Amino acid sequence: MRTWEQLAWPELANLTGEVGLVPVGATEQHGPHLPTATDTLIATTLCQRVSERTGAIVLPAIPVAASYGHGTALPGTLSLTPLLLAQVVCQYAEWAAATSRLTRLLLVNAHYGNSAALGIATDHIRLHRPDLQIGTVDWWSVDPAVAEAMAADGEDIHANCGETSVMLALAPDLVHLDRLAEADDPDRTAGLVFRYTAASLSRNGVTGRPSGATAWLGEELLDRAIAGISALVERGRNEEPPLGRATAANLSTGEITWTP
């Protein structure tokens, strides 16, 4: 496993052609039974295990991200604005390229609420920095079986059976087992026209049935996600744009040229 912060600068001087993994998590309430660092722990562990398998370098995690959806009524949540998260990601990409020639980044996202901001960041980079390659993967969507298990007790995934199972596999000492039996709370988002913060949708910040969680299920979900993300890393090492790299767009004329 290789992590950016544990290496000295001579080892980081030239990462041309490598794929860097950026764990993108959150610091937010995860019901009465899981720690606020749940998303960051999951994203970081996945990246570390993918690094062990592929040799990809893991950059420092983004531990506070876009958690506006949890509001302020439930304690423990910290959040950036979605715009600020997008700007942070852009800075990550530009600094990694400037100091280490690392021009391929895969953002490994563990919080659904980050998706819009990460989309903005990658949109900005693909237009204004076509010399860089950046992509995003939501860890729960990388394998169909994982996606199905994670949404089995409600599409609004949060501190549910799947996520709790992963935490039982990763950090069982951080899971309050004595609170699991009473933590279940159903998904109330079906059929809603408008969007609401967590306290208007859940009695305790949970969406789903964490009482059914098992470490065995968590290991199965992790193994599948690690395999899926590892496959993306291997493909990404050699991927090039189908028509060659476009130069930066001229926004006044709309003209774009390509470099083979």
C-alpha positions, 0 to 999 in steps of 0.5 A: 500500500502506498499513501501520499502522506507517508512518502517523502518527496523523492518518491512523489517527484514523478507519478506520470502514468499512475492513477491516484485514489482520493477518498471522499467521505463526510463527517456527519451524523450516522444514526445513534449507532455509527460514528460520524466518520463512517463515510470517510472510514469506508472511502479510505479503507477501500482506497487502501485495499485497492492500493494493496492490490494495484499499487495505486497511490492513495491521496489524503482523504477529504473528510468534511464534504457536502452534508447539507442534507443532514441539516443542523437538527441532528448533532455531529454534522460538519459540512462544506458548501457544495461549491467549496467541495468542488473547488477543493477537488479542483485544487487537489487535481491541479496541485497533484499534477503540478508537484508530482505529475499525477494527472489521473485521479479517481475520486472514491466517493462514500457519501451520496450527498457529494455527488453533485459537487463532484460532478461540478468539479469534474465538469470544470476540470474536463473543460478547463484542464483537458491535460488532466483525467479525473473520474468519480466512482460511488463505491456502492455502485461499482458492482450490481450485487453491492448496489442491490444489497445497499438499497435493499431496505430503502433507496435513501441509503444512510446508516442502514443494514449495508452500511452498518454491515461494512462498519462491522467488518471495518471497525466493529469497536466503533459500532454501538451494538446495544443501540442496533435493535432500536435504530431501524427507521423506514425510508420515507422519501418514496413519492415525495415531490420536494427535498428535505433534510434528514430530521424531516425524514427520519426519527433518528437519522437512520434510513433502513434496518441496521438491526439486520447488519452482519460483519459477514455481509460487510466483508462480502460488500467490501470484497466486491467493491475492492475488486470493482474499483481495482478494475477501474484503476487498471483500465485507467492506467492506459485509458486515453480519450477516444479522439485524442486530448482536446486543448482548452476550449475557446469559450468566445468562439466555441472552437476546440482542437484535438491533440492525437 
